[in-house]
Amino acid sequence: MANSTEGSSVNMENQHGSTATKSGTRFESGRGLDVGTANLASSIQDADGNVTIKIQRNAFIDIDGDQYTRNMLTKLNVQYVSINGKMVVIGDPAFELANILNRETRRPMKGGVISPSENDAMPIEKILLENLLGTPNFPNEKCYFSVPADPIDADFNIVYHKGVFGGILKKLGFEPKPLLEGHAVVFSELAEDDFTGIGISCGGGMFNICVCYKSIPALSFSTARGGDWIDRNVATVLGIKASRATAIKEKGVSIVSPRNREEEAIEIYYRNLINYTLEAIKTRFESSNGMPAFPEPIEIVCAGGTSMIGGFIEVFKDEFQSIKFPLQVKSIRHAEDPLFSVAKGCLVAALSDA
């Protein structure tokens, strides 16, 4: 599948499983949606196999709603909406403004699920998803959306979260289909291995793990630690805002060779999180009944925005060597497109279903 990050506007009825746009492009039936704590990403495939992916930061910030500010935002083409009498900037511009103003962004999601402390979370998510998905190709077009597995280290389940996003997608005209996030990584990255192996989605709110045999999940769970956990801890030890820690992390750090105190803090917490994840997989595998006997060594594939820091796979391999893993592993590698892997996996499921 070829990739593009530019979206298209779909506006004509479905004919024989695909839909034409004004430009003549025909799209296959079915969408993929990665519902991430840090980012939202949608995916759709045209009749020639080209995949179009749109991505938007899952954040917002409220600002003073005077006329001057409104005029400046309009002039700069910065999208904003009015919610309960407040001016709200959403998506990527919100993150940029937060760093300029030395403020934290507000997050519709926290710890991998819809935030219980953000009253504006659901209307913001509806706006962001409407921007990403547009209108369905036809009524009740299937949209597979990622959901986290139940966490092993936090006392909550995903029932409410899954219901909220399913409801938003229904209101937008789609038929929602939930898919475990780690399972989506397997669909996206392990086709050549008969969808057998371990997919790990390294997200902002959680790490999601799925052990699959021939596309069937044998073990799925999540841990309530991710990129946000790193940012919070780095911010605490350095005495800075979490959004500033995020910006430092994303500007080109390598956790193999940290160059200063800030990068050393990031490296320390990355190593801790990777080791924590591997120990969790080991413990869960050894304590679970009915695990498949894999006939051959398997692959571990890491995806997600938190895995995109420099040196991630090298550190992952290093920490892997320090534990006695219960499975034979032939390789540990990055997803082809780590940031888009979950969205692409959801699209694979949608196209198969269609």
Order of alpha helices (4+ residues) and beta strands (2+ residues): beta-beta-beta-beta-beta-beta-beta-beta-alpha-beta-beta-alpha-beta-beta-alpha-beta-alpha-beta-alpha-beta-beta-beta-alpha-alpha-alpha-beta-alpha-beta-alpha
